[in-house]
C-alpha cells in the first residue's frame, strides 16, 4: 500500500470523501445504542414470556449483522450459563425446538425472510417468542399477534452498525430469566456503554494514526490476508465479528478461528503459499521495484488474562507465526465483565474495518452483492 493511500487515514477530508454515508459516525453511536436499547427493554413488558419458568434452551435466530447478536449472547453466558444457548442461521428451526424453549428472533429490518420463517415456526410449535428489530414491521406484527414480545430498536445505518442496539434486549431478557448476571441495576451494561464511548473518543477520525489504535491496526493489516484468532472467553466471537466486518466494510476477505481449535488445522497455512516462508528465497535479487508481497497477517484477539492455558496457546501462536516471517498484531480485551471485555474488542475492530475500507478508497456502506442476491432470490 502506497504512502499516499496510508496518508488518507490522517486526512479528515479524504475520510469524509470516501465515507459519504458516515459509517464512522454510525460506529461511534455504539455506547448510545446500549443505553437506548436498555431503556427500550426495560419499558417492554415481558410477562408473556413467563420467565419465572426457566426455558429448556434459548435459540437466537438471525442472519448477518443481526445474527451475530446471538453469538455475543452465547459467548457472555458460556462460562456461567445453565442451559444451552443456540444460534440458528437459516429458515425454520431445528427439529428439537418446542414449547419448552425460548426463541429470540432478531432482524434489524424486521423483514428478513429467514428470521420471519423461524418466528412463524416458533409460534406454530408453541415456543415462547421474543422479537428484536425495527418497530411496525412484519416481525413486530407477527410477535405481537402470537402472544409474543417485541423489543423495538433504533437502526443505525445498517444492521452491522446496529449490533449493540440488537444485542442488549437479548442480554436483558436472559438476565430477567435468571440466566445471566448483569450486576445491580444492569450496571454491567452501563460500564459497557462507557467503554464504547471511550473507544469512540480514542478512535475518532480526527485522531492521528500514532495515537489511534484502530487506524494503527488498519495500517498493519492493509495489503494482507488477515487471520483473526480469538482466545479466552469472548475472544473467538470478536474474531468472528472482525472477519464479517472486514467483508462488509472493507470488502476484503479474512479468516477467523478460535483457540485451541485453530492450532489443529489453520496453523498449517503458516507454511502455505501465502506465508512469508513461501516467498522467493533469492537473497541477491534486486527487490527495489517489487510490489509488497501479499500474505497472511495473524491478529491475535486475546481475552485470556484469567486463563493460563489459553494464554499459553496465544503466546505459542505468536511465536510460531513470527518464526515463519508472518506479521503478528495483538489486541487485548479490557474491562471487568464479559460483555464489557467483548465490547472493548469489538469496538476497536469495528473501527478498524471501516478504516481498512477507507484507506483503500472503498466506501464502507454499500453491499451491492448482497442486494443483488436478495433481488435474484425474489424473482
C-alpha positions as CSV (number, residue, x, y, z in Angstrom):
1,X,0.0,0.0,0.0
2,X,1.4,3.4,-1.0
3,X,2.3,6.1,1.4
4,X,-0.3,8.3,-0.3
5,X,-3.1,5.8,0.5
6,X,-1.9,5.5,4.1
7,X,-2.0,9.3,4.4
8,X,-5.8,9.1,3.9
9,X,-6.1,7.8,7.4
10,X,-5.0,11.1,8.8
11,X,-6.7,13.3,6.2
12,X,-10.2,14.2,7.5
13,X,-11.2,15.5,4.1
14,X,-10.4,12.1,2.4
15,X,-12.2,10.2,5.2
16,X,-15.3,12.3,4.5
17,X,-15.0,11.8,0.8
18,X,-14.8,8.0,0.9
19,X,-17.4,7.7,3.7
20,X,-20.4,9.6,2.3
21,X,-23.0,7.6,4.3
22,X,-21.0,8.2,7.5
23,X,-20.3,4.7,8.6
24,X,-17.7,6.0,11.1
25,X,-20.4,8.1,12.7
26,X,-22.7,5.1,12.9
27,X,-19.9,3.1,14.7
28,X,-19.5,6.0,17.1
29,X,-23.1,5.5,18.3
30,X,-22.3,2.2,19.9
31,X,-22.4,3.4,23.5
32,X,-25.7,5.3,23.0
33,X,-27.1,2.2,21.4
34,X,-26.6,0.3,24.6
35,X,-28.3,3.0,26.6
36,X,-31.3,3.4,24.3
37,X,-31.9,-0.4,23.9
38,X,-31.6,-0.9,27.7
39,X,-34.3,1.7,28.1
40,X,-36.5,0.0,25.4
41,X,-36.0,-3.4,27.0
42,X,-36.9,-2.1,30.5
43,X,-40.1,-0.5,29.1
44,X,-41.2,-3.6,27.3
45,X,-43.5,-6.0,29.3
46,X,-42.0,-9.4,29.4
47,X,-45.0,-11.0,31.1
48,X,-46.0,-13.1,28.1
49,X,-42.6,-14.9,28.2
50,X,-43.4,-16.4,31.6
51,X,-39.7,-16.0,32.6
52,X,-40.4,-17.3,36.1
53,X,-40.3,-20.7,34.5
54,X,-36.8,-21.5,33.1
55,X,-36.8,-22.4,29.4
56,X,-35.1,-25.7,28.4
57,X,-32.9,-23.8,25.9
58,X,-32.6,-20.4,24.2
59,X,-32.5,-20.3,20.4
60,X,-31.4,-17.0,18.8
61,X,-32.3,-16.8,15.1
62,X,-30.9,-14.2,12.8
63,X,-28.8,-13.5,9.8
64,X,-25.7,-11.4,9.1
65,X,-25.3,-8.4,11.3
66,X,-28.4,-9.3,13.3
67,X,-27.4,-13.0,13.8
68,X,-24.1,-12.0,15.4
69,X,-26.1,-10.8,18.4
70,X,-26.8,-14.4,19.2
71,X,-23.1,-15.2,19.2
72,X,-22.5,-12.4,21.6
73,X,-25.2,-13.8,24.0
74,X,-23.7,-17.3,23.7
75,X,-20.2,-16.0,24.4
76,X,-21.0,-14.0,27.5
77,X,-23.2,-16.8,29.0
78,X,-20.9,-19.7,28.2
79,X,-18.9,-19.7,31.4
80,X,-21.9,-19.4,33.8
81,X,-25.0,-20.4,31.8
82,X,-27.0,-23.3,33.0
83,X,-29.0,-24.0,29.7
84,X,-27.9,-24.3,26.1
85,X,-27.8,-21.1,24.0
86,X,-28.0,-21.9,20.3
87,X,-27.6,-19.6,17.3
88,X,-29.6,-20.6,14.3
89,X,-28.9,-19.1,10.9
90,X,-31.4,-20.1,8.3
91,X,-35.0,-20.9,7.6
92,X,-37.3,-22.6,10.1
93,X,-35.9,-24.0,13.3
94,X,-34.0,-27.2,14.4
95,X,-36.4,-30.1,14.8
96,X,-35.9,-30.4,18.5
97,X,-37.2,-26.8,19.3
98,X,-40.5,-26.9,21.0
99,X,-42.9,-25.5,23.7
100,X,-40.3,-25.7,26.4
101,X,-37.9,-23.4,24.6
102,X,-37.4,-19.6,24.2
103,X,-36.9,-18.3,20.7
104,X,-35.4,-14.9,20.2
105,X,-35.9,-13.7,16.6
106,X,-33.5,-10.9,15.7
107,X,-33.9,-8.8,12.5
108,X,-32.7,-5.2,12.3
109,X,-35.0,-4.6,9.3
110,X,-37.8,-6.6,10.8
111,X,-38.4,-8.3,7.4
112,X,-35.5,-10.8,7.0
113,X,-37.1,-13.8,5.3
114,X,-35.1,-16.5,7.2
115,X,-35.8,-14.9,10.5
116,X,-39.5,-14.4,9.8
117,X,-39.8,-18.1,8.9
118,X,-38.2,-19.1,12.2
119,X,-40.5,-16.8,14.1
120,X,-43.5,-18.3,12.4
121,X,-42.3,-21.8,13.2
122,X,-41.6,-20.9,16.8
123,X,-45.2,-19.8,17.2
124,X,-46.6,-22.9,15.5
125,X,-44.7,-25.1,17.9
126,X,-45.8,-23.1,20.9
127,X,-42.3,-21.9,21.9
128,X,-42.0,-18.6,23.8
129,X,-41.2,-15.9,21.3
130,X,-39.4,-12.6,21.6
131,X,-38.6,-10.4,18.6
132,X,-36.0,-7.7,18.3
133,X,-35.8,-5.2,15.5
134,X,-37.4,-2.1,13.9
135,X,-41.0,-1.3,15.0
136,X,-44.1,-1.7,12.8
137,X,-42.5,-4.4,10.6
138,X,-43.6,-7.9,9.8
139,X,-41.6,-9.4,12.7
140,X,-43.1,-6.9,15.1
141,X,-46.6,-7.6,13.9
142,X,-46.1,-11.4,14.0
143,X,-44.7,-11.5,17.5
144,X,-47.5,-9.3,18.9
145,X,-50.2,-11.3,17.2
146,X,-48.8,-14.6,18.5
147,X,-48.7,-13.7,22.2
148,X,-45.1,-13.0,22.0
149,X,-43.0,-9.9,22.9
150,X,-41.3,-7.4,20.7
151,X,-38.5,-5.0,21.7
152,X,-38.1,-2.1,19.2
153,X,-34.7,-0.8,18.4
154,X,-33.3,2.3,16.6
155,X,-31.4,1.2,13.5
156,X,-28.1,2.9,12.8
157,X,-27.4,3.0,9.0
158,X,-27.1,-0.8,8.7
159,X,-27.6,-4.0,10.7
160,X,-23.8,-4.4,11.1
161,X,-23.5,-1.0,12.7
162,X,-26.5,-1.6,15.0
163,X,-25.1,-4.6,16.9
164,X,-25.4,-3.1,20.4
165,X,-29.0,-2.0,19.8
166,X,-29.8,-5.6,18.9
167,X,-27.8,-7.5,21.5
168,X,-28.9,-5.5,24.6
169,X,-32.5,-6.8,24.6
170,X,-31.2,-10.4,24.4
171,X,-29.0,-9.8,27.4
172,X,-31.8,-8.2,29.4
173,X,-34.3,-10.9,28.7
174,X,-31.8,-13.6,29.6
175,X,-30.9,-11.8,32.8
176,X,-34.6,-11.4,33.7
177,X,-34.9,-15.2,33.3
178,X,-32.2,-15.6,35.9
179,X,-29.7,-17.0,33.4
180,X,-27.2,-14.1,33.2
181,X,-25.9,-11.6,35.9
182,X,-25.7,-8.0,34.7
183,X,-25.0,-6.5,38.1
184,X,-27.1,-4.2,40.3
185,X,-29.4,-2.1,38.1
186,X,-27.8,-3.7,35.0
187,X,-24.6,-2.0,35.9
188,X,-22.5,-4.2,33.5
189,X,-24.3,-2.6,30.6
190,X,-23.7,0.9,31.9
191,X,-20.0,0.1,32.1
192,X,-20.1,-1.4,28.6
193,X,-21.7,1.8,27.2
194,X,-18.9,3.8,28.9
195,X,-16.3,1.6,27.4
196,X,-17.7,2.0,23.9
197,X,-17.8,5.8,24.4
198,X,-14.1,5.7,25.4
199,X,-13.2,3.7,22.2
200,X,-15.2,6.2,20.1
201,X,-13.2,9.0,21.5
202,X,-9.8,7.3,21.1
203,X,-10.6,6.0,17.6
204,X,-12.3,9.1,16.2
205,X,-11.4,10.3,12.7
206,X,-9.5,13.4,13.7
207,X,-7.2,11.5,16.0
208,X,-3.9,10.7,14.2
209,X,-2.7,7.2,13.5
210,X,0.1,7.2,16.0
211,X,-2.4,7.7,18.9
212,X,-5.4,6.0,17.2
213,X,-5.3,2.2,17.8
214,X,-7.9,1.5,15.1
215,X,-6.0,3.4,12.4
216,X,-2.7,1.8,13.5
217,X,-4.2,-1.7,13.3
218,X,-5.7,-0.9,9.9
219,X,-2.3,0.3,8.6
220,X,-0.8,-3.0,9.8
221,X,-3.4,-5.2,8.2
222,X,-3.7,-3.4,4.8
223,X,-2.4,-5.4,1.9
224,X,-2.6,-8.7,3.7
225,X,-4.9,-11.6,4.3
226,X,-5.8,-11.1,8.0
227,X,-6.2,-14.2,10.1
228,X,-8.1,-13.4,13.3
229,X,-7.6,-15.9,16.1
230,X,-9.6,-15.4,19.3
231,X,-8.6,-16.8,22.7
232,X,-10.3,-17.0,26.1
233,X,-13.9,-16.5,26.9
234,X,-15.0,-13.8,24.4
235,X,-12.0,-13.6,22.0
236,X,-13.5,-16.1,19.5
237,X,-16.7,-14.2,18.9
238,X,-14.7,-11.0,18.5
239,X,-12.6,-12.8,15.8
240,X,-15.8,-13.9,14.0
241,X,-17.2,-10.4,14.2
242,X,-13.9,-9.0,12.8
243,X,-14.0,-11.2,9.8
244,X,-17.6,-10.3,9.0
245,X,-16.9,-6.6,9.4
246,X,-13.9,-6.7,7.1
247,X,-16.1,-8.4,4.4
248,X,-18.8,-5.8,4.6
249,X,-16.9,-2.6,5.5
250,X,-13.6,-3.1,3.7
251,X,-14.8,-5.5,1.0
252,X,-11.9,-7.8,1.8
253,X,-11.7,-11.4,3.0
254,X,-10.3,-12.6,6.3
255,X,-10.0,-15.9,8.1
256,X,-11.1,-16.4,11.7
257,X,-10.6,-19.1,14.2
258,X,-10.8,-20.0,17.9
259,X,-8.0,-21.2,20.0
260,X,-7.2,-24.0,20.7
261,X,-9.1,-25.4,17.6
262,X,-7.2,-23.2,15.1
263,X,-3.9,-24.9,16.2
264,X,-5.3,-28.2,14.9
265,X,-6.0,-27.0,11.3
266,X,-5.5,-23.4,10.4
267,X,-1.9,-23.2,11.7
268,X,-0.7,-25.3,8.8
269,X,-1.4,-22.3,6.5
270,X,1.7,-20.7,8.1
271,X,3.7,-22.9,5.7
272,X,1.5,-22.4,2.7
273,X,1.6,-20.2,-0.4
274,X,0.5,-17.1,1.4
275,X,3.1,-17.4,4.2
276,X,6.3,-15.4,4.2
277,X,8.3,-18.7,4.3
278,X,7.0,-19.5,0.8
279,X,8.4,-16.3,-0.7
280,X,11.3,-16.3,-3.3
281,X,14.5,-17.1,-1.3
282,X,16.9,-15.5,-3.8
283,X,18.8,-13.3,-1.4
284,X,20.7,-11.4,-4.2
285,X,17.6,-10.4,-6.3
286,X,17.0,-6.7,-6.7
287,X,13.7,-6.0,-4.8
288,X,13.6,-2.2,-5.2
289,X,10.8,-2.3,-7.8
290,X,9.0,-5.4,-6.4
291,X,5.4,-4.9,-5.0
292,X,4.9,-5.7,-1.4
293,X,4.1,-9.4,-1.1
294,X,0.5,-10.4,-0.3
295,X,0.4,-12.8,2.6
296,X,-1.0,-13.8,5.9
297,X,-1.1,-11.4,8.9
298,X,-2.0,-13.0,12.2
299,X,-4.2,-10.8,14.5
300,X,-4.5,-12.4,18.0
301,X,-7.6,-11.2,19.8
302,X,-6.8,-12.1,23.4
303,X,-9.2,-12.5,26.3
304,X,-7.1,-14.9,28.3
305,X,-5.8,-12.9,31.3
306,X,-7.6,-15.3,33.6
307,X,-7.0,-18.5,31.6
308,X,-3.4,-19.8,31.7
309,X,-3.9,-22.5,29.1
310,X,-5.5,-20.1,26.7
311,X,-2.7,-17.5,27.3
312,X,0.0,-20.2,26.6
313,X,-1.8,-21.0,23.3
314,X,-1.8,-17.4,22.2
315,X,1.8,-16.9,23.1
316,X,2.8,-20.0,21.1
317,X,0.7,-18.8,18.2
318,X,2.6,-15.6,18.0
319,X,6.0,-17.3,18.3
320,X,5.3,-19.9,15.6
321,X,3.9,-17.3,13.2
322,X,6.8,-14.9,13.7
323,X,9.4,-17.7,13.3
324,X,7.9,-18.1,9.8
325,X,8.1,-14.4,9.0
326,X,4.4,-13.8,9.4
327,X,3.5,-10.4,10.9
328,X,1.5,-10.6,14.2
329,X,-0.8,-8.0,15.8
330,X,-2.2,-8.4,19.3
331,X,-5.5,-6.9,20.6
332,X,-6.1,-7.4,24.3
333,X,-9.5,-7.2,26.0
334,X,-10.2,-4.7,28.8
335,X,-12.9,-4.4,31.3
336,X,-14.5,-6.2,34.3
337,X,-17.4,-8.2,32.9
338,X,-17.5,-10.5,29.9
339,X,-19.8,-8.1,28.0
340,X,-17.5,-5.1,28.7
341,X,-14.4,-7.1,27.6
342,X,-16.1,-8.1,24.4
343,X,-17.2,-4.5,23.7
344,X,-13.6,-3.4,24.2
345,X,-12.6,-5.8,21.4
346,X,-15.5,-5.4,19.0
347,X,-15.5,-1.6,19.4
348,X,-11.8,-1.3,18.3
349,X,-12.2,-3.9,15.5
350,X,-15.4,-2.3,14.1
351,X,-13.4,1.0,13.7
352,X,-10.5,-0.9,12.2
353,X,-12.7,-2.5,9.5
354,X,-14.1,0.9,8.4
355,X,-10.6,2.5,8.3
356,X,-9.4,-0.5,6.2
357,X,-12.0,0.3,3.6
358,X,-11.3,4.0,3.6
359,X,-7.5,3.6,3.3
360,X,-8.2,1.6,0.1
361,X,-10.6,4.2,-1.3
362,X,-13.6,1.9,-0.6
363,X,-17.0,3.3,0.6
364,X,-17.8,1.0,3.6
365,X,-21.6,1.3,3.4
366,X,-22.8,-0.3,0.0
367,X,-23.4,-4.0,-0.1
368,X,-24.2,-4.5,-3.8
369,X,-23.6,-8.3,-4.0
370,X,-25.9,-8.9,-1.0
371,X,-28.6,-6.6,-2.6
372,X,-28.2,-8.5,-5.9
373,X,-28.5,-11.9,-4.3
374,X,-31.7,-10.8,-2.5
375,X,-33.2,-9.4,-5.7
376,X,-32.4,-12.6,-7.6
377,X,-34.0,-14.8,-4.9
378,X,-37.1,-12.7,-5.0
379,X,-37.5,-13.1,-8.8
